[in-house]
Amino acid sequence: MTATDRAVELAIAAARAASALKADEIIALDVSEQLVLTDVFLIASGTNERQVGGIVDAIEEALHKLGAKPIRREGKSAGRWVLIDFGDIVVHVQHAEDRVYYALERLWKDCPVIELPEDARGGDGSAEISA
């Protein structure tokens, strides 16, 4: 089983919204084989708490336009690691320091990476999964 077309559509829209606000290292992982609760993890980084909050707001606005509403949101007040659960996808927007510390990409390294369009990759246009 792979991520649904709807989950991929939402992930790309969320990645584009994050990229538009200069998010770094945007990556989408197909976690559908590992989790029954969601299909895609989208991970993005911001350089400070204010940028993290802005990225979160932009993602929520973009997905709202596509009819997706957050089921749950955690961490927005601290602005270090915000998790937004849209059902089909779960978005993690992390402060760059926390991104390195928690290394979600390494935790989920066995999951396939969903290829994002160039305008949705953020930062330098690539994100690597380190073993």
N, C-alpha and C positions, 0 to 999 in steps of 0.2 A: 504494500500500500504506500502511496506517495501523497504528498500534500495536495489538497484539492485546488482546482483552478481558482476558486474564490479566495482561498488562503494566500495563494501566490499573488493574486491581484491586489489584495490588501497589503501584503508585505511590500510590494513594489511601490504602491502609493505612499505607504508610511516611510519607506526609504527615501523616496523623492522629497517628501516634506522635510525629513531630517537633513538631507543633503542641501536643500535650499537654505537651511540655517547653519550651514558649515559644520555639520556633525562629522566626526572622524570615524574611520574604520567601520563603516556600516556593513553588516553581514547578515544574511538570512540563512537559517539552518532548517532543513526539513527534519522535524523531530517526530513525524507521524508514526514511524516504526517503533519509537521508544516510548511515546506517551499517548494515552487515549484521550486526554483532555484538550489537546491542541495539535495543530499541524506544523506551525512555523514559529520559531523564535527569531525575532529581529533584534539585533544588538547594535547599538550606536553609542558613540562617546561624545561628551562635551568637555570643554576645557575648564569650565567653572559652573557653579551652581545656577547662575542666572541663565547661561546658555542651555544647560540641561532642562530647566523649566520651559524655556522658549521652544526647544525641540519637542518636548512633550505636548505643549499646546498646539504646535503646528501639526503633529501627527494626529492628535485627536480631531482637529478641524478637518484635515484631509480625509480621514476615515469616516467621519460623520457625513461628509458629502456623498460617500458611497453607501450610506445606510448602516454603517457599523457603529455600535455604541459600546463603550467600555463596560464590562461586567464588574471589573474591580480595578482599583488603582491604589498603589502603595508607594510611599516614599516621597511624594511630591513636596511636602513641607520642608524636608531636609535638603532636597535637591542634589543628592549624591548618587542615588540609584533609584530610579523610578521604574516601576513595573506596571504596565497597563495590559490587562487581559481583555481581549476582544473576542474570546471564544475560539475563532479560527486561528488567530495568531496571538502570541504574547510578545509584547515589545519591552525590551530592557534598554533604558537610556541611562548610561552611567557616566559619572565623572571619570576622566581619563585615569586618574590614580586608582580608583576603585576597579576600573576595567582591568588594569594590570594585575591587581591583587587577587581578584576573584576569578579571573581567567575562564569565563564561561565557555569560550571557544575550545579550550582544552578539555573541559568537562564533557562537552558534547562533540568531541572530535570525530566520533564514529558516525555522526549524522551527515548526510550529504549537504553540500552547500548549494543554495539556490542561486543561480546566476542572475545578478541584478543588472539592469541597463546602466550604461556609463553615467547617466545623470542621476543615478540613485546610489552611487557607491560612496560619496562623501570624501572628504580629505584628499588623499593622493589617488583616489580611484581604486584602491585595492585594500583588502584585508586578508591577512594570512592566518591560518590556523597552525599554531605551533604545537608540536608534540611534547 
